[in-house]
Amino acid sequence: MVIEKLNIRLLIVESDKEPYEKTVRNRLDNFRQIIGNDNLEVIVLDEDTLLIFDADAFVNNLKVNRILSNSYKIRGTFILTGNNEKEQDFKDISDEQIKKYKNLFMLSKENTHIQDMEEGDDMEL
């Protein structure tokens, strides 16, 4: 029997804000509330990190929040969590991941005027 972890540490990236960490209940409803939509998409960012975003962000014309790998636009608020591949579940994001992704998504990077960018593809599947 797997004991579910009740709380999980996340990295939240909102438009026009620096990324910040937060501990919340490990429930999809909480993730939906943070992102602002019931329809979520989850992708594997790297083998240890999951990116959760609004699957309807493009259709709803949400503002571009950040650029990933200089080509994919991520619209609206998104969340980063650890990836528990064995249990196919979310897990706490590590200190190392927080440092890496806070640096990658900080506003002082070339993300400051991304809402004006027309090149690249939107993050949607």
VOBA-65879 format. One line per field, with one value per residue (C-alpha): residue in three letters; residue number from 0; x, y, z. Coordinates in nm, 4 decimals, padded with zeros to 6 digits, always signed. Example, Ala and Ser with C-alpha at 12.3 -4.5 7.8 and 13.67 -1.06 7.14 Angstrom:
BEGIN
residu	c(ALA,SER) $
num	c(0,1) $
c1	c(+01.2300,+01.3670) $
c2	c(-00.4500,-00.1060) $
c3	c(+00.7800,+00.7140) $
// end
This chain:
BEGIN
residu	c(MET,VAL,ILE,GLU,LYS,LEU,ASN,ILE,ARG,LEU,LEU,ILE,VAL,GLU,SER,ASP,LYS,GLU,PRO,TYR,GLU,LYS,THR,VAL,ARG,ASN,ARG,LEU,ASP,ASN,PHE,ARG,GLN,ILE,ILE,GLY,ASN,ASP,ASN,LEU,GLU,VAL,ILE,VAL,LEU,ASP,GLU,ASP,THR,LEU,LEU,ILE,PHE,ASP,ALA,ASP,ALA,PHE,VAL,ASN,ASN,LEU,LYS,VAL,ASN,ARG,ILE,LEU,SER,ASN,SER,TYR,LYS,ILE,ARG,GLY,THR,PHE,ILE,LEU,THR,GLY,ASN,ASN,GLU,LYS,GLU,GLN,ASP,PHE,LYS,ASP,ILE,SER,ASP,GLU,GLN,ILE,LYS,LYS,TYR,LYS,ASN,LEU,PHE,MET,LEU,SER,LYS,GLU,ASN,THR,HIS,ILE,GLN,ASP,MET,GLU,GLU,GLY,ASP,ASP,MET,GLU,LEU) $
num	c(0,1,2,3,4,5,6,7,8,9,10,11,12,13,14,15,16,17,18,19,20,21,22,23,24,25,26,27,28,29,30,31,32,33,34,35,36,37,38,39,40,41,42,43,44,45,46,47,48,49,50,51,52,53,54,55,56,57,58,59,60,61,62,63,64,65,66,67,68,69,70,71,72,73,74,75,76,77,78,79,80,81,82,83,84,85,86,87,88,89,90,91,92,93,94,95,96,97,98,99,100,101,102,103,104,105,106,107,108,109,110,111,112,113,114,115,116,117,118,119,120,121,122,123,124) $
c1	c(+00.0000,+00.1314,+00.0860,-00.0040,+00.1905,-00.0601,+00.1417,+00.3728,+00.6272,+00.5833,+00.7413,+00.4758,+00.5406,+00.2847,+00.2931,+00.4943,+00.6141,+00.9302,+00.8915,+00.8157,+00.7819,+00.4743,+00.3573,-00.0011,-00.2193,-00.1246,-00.4590,-00.5376,-00.8076,-00.5370,-00.3298,-00.6393,-00.7053,-00.3468,-00.3481,-00.7033,-00.8574,-00.9929,-00.8300,-00.4627,-00.1832,+00.1244,+00.4506,+00.7850,+01.0257,+01.3219,+01.3286,+01.2858,+01.0560,+00.6949,+00.5436,+00.1697,-00.0092,-00.3510,-00.4424,-00.6852,-00.4444,-00.3909,-00.7605,-00.8484,-00.5745,-00.4016,-00.0972,+00.2371,+00.4075,+00.7504,+00.9470,+01.0851,+01.4019,+01.3745,+01.0838,+00.7814,+00.5519,+00.3883,+00.0698,-00.0828,+00.0312,+00.2167,+00.3545,+00.6705,+00.6798,+00.9086,+00.8401,+00.7799,+00.8178,+00.7883,+00.4459,+00.3504,+00.2725,+00.3905,+00.6494,+00.8201,+01.0362,+01.3930,+01.6123,+01.8319,+01.5328,+01.4027,+01.7392,+01.7626,+01.4099,+01.3973,+01.7073,+01.5667,+01.2322,+01.3407,+01.1979,+01.5361,+01.6123,+01.4861,+01.1349,+01.0459,+00.8859,+00.7756,+00.4126,+00.5217,+00.6953,+00.5228,+00.7820,+00.7832,+00.5127,+00.2660,+00.2900,-00.0072,-00.0571) $
c2	c(+00.0000,+00.3429,+00.6181,+00.9358,+01.2460,+01.5034,+01.8174,+01.8925,+02.1664,+02.3413,+02.6200,+02.8584,+03.0919,+03.3694,+03.6395,+03.9470,+03.7861,+03.6097,+03.2316,+03.1361,+02.8161,+02.7136,+02.4070,+02.2984,+01.9910,+01.7290,+01.7446,+01.8275,+02.0672,+02.2775,+02.2783,+02.3812,+02.6664,+02.7955,+02.7764,+02.9066,+02.6346,+02.2815,+02.1585,+02.0971,+01.9583,+01.7894,+01.7470,+01.6030,+01.8963,+01.6785,+01.3317,+01.4746,+01.7715,+01.8056,+02.1245,+02.1702,+02.4384,+02.5512,+02.3319,+02.6000,+02.8942,+02.9376,+02.9057,+03.1506,+03.3876,+03.4148,+03.6382,+03.4720,+03.4160,+03.2719,+03.1237,+02.7722,+02.6827,+03.0026,+02.8640,+02.7461,+03.0071,+02.9163,+03.1137,+03.1829,+03.0619,+02.7311,+02.4974,+02.2889,+01.9757,+01.6813,+01.3704,+01.0446,+00.8127,+00.4959,+00.5884,+00.7980,+01.0874,+01.4289,+01.4786,+01.7712,+01.9866,+01.9714,+02.2614,+02.2000,+02.2127,+02.5288,+02.6999,+02.5857,+02.6872,+03.0108,+03.1138,+02.9959,+03.1729,+03.4898,+03.8072,+03.9691,+03.7059,+03.7780,+03.7005,+04.0635,+04.1383,+03.7926,+03.8914,+04.0830,+03.7839,+03.6305,+03.3641,+03.0187,+02.7723,+02.7763,+02.5089,+02.2926,+01.9307) $
c3	c(+00.0000,-00.1004,+00.1536,-00.0289,+00.0683,+00.1921,+00.1150,-00.1730,-00.2385,-00.5763,-00.7742,-00.9067,-01.1999,-01.2484,-01.5158,-01.4183,-01.0934,-00.9918,-00.9441,-00.5845,-00.3883,-00.1972,-00.0075,-00.0820,-00.0443,-00.3029,-00.4845,-00.8458,-00.7230,-00.5562,-00.8751,-01.0746,-00.8328,-00.8627,-01.2423,-01.2749,-01.4907,-01.4485,-01.7707,-01.6914,-01.9056,-01.7580,-01.9466,-01.8424,-01.8453,-01.7574,-01.6023,-01.2509,-01.3188,-01.4318,-01.5734,-01.5176,-01.7181,-01.8421,-02.1398,-02.2625,-02.2315,-02.6057,-02.6937,-02.4151,-02.5406,-02.2037,-02.1857,-02.2600,-01.9262,-02.0116,-02.3000,-02.2684,-02.4626,-02.6694,-02.8691,-02.6683,-02.5196,-02.1899,-02.1315,-01.7915,-01.4509,-01.4417,-01.1748,-01.1507,-00.9341,-00.8860,-01.0926,-00.9066,-01.2059,-00.9988,-00.8606,-01.1659,-00.9378,-00.8284,-00.5568,-00.3848,-00.6028,-00.4715,-00.3588,-00.6630,-00.8998,-00.7322,-00.7793,-01.1432,-01.2440,-01.0431,-01.2368,-01.5716,-01.5263,-01.3439,-01.4928,-01.5502,-01.8149,-02.1639,-02.0418,-01.9706,-02.3087,-02.4152,-02.4526,-02.7652,-02.9250,-03.2233,-03.3066,-03.1547,-03.0720,-02.7880,-02.5239,-02.6110,-02.6957) $
// end
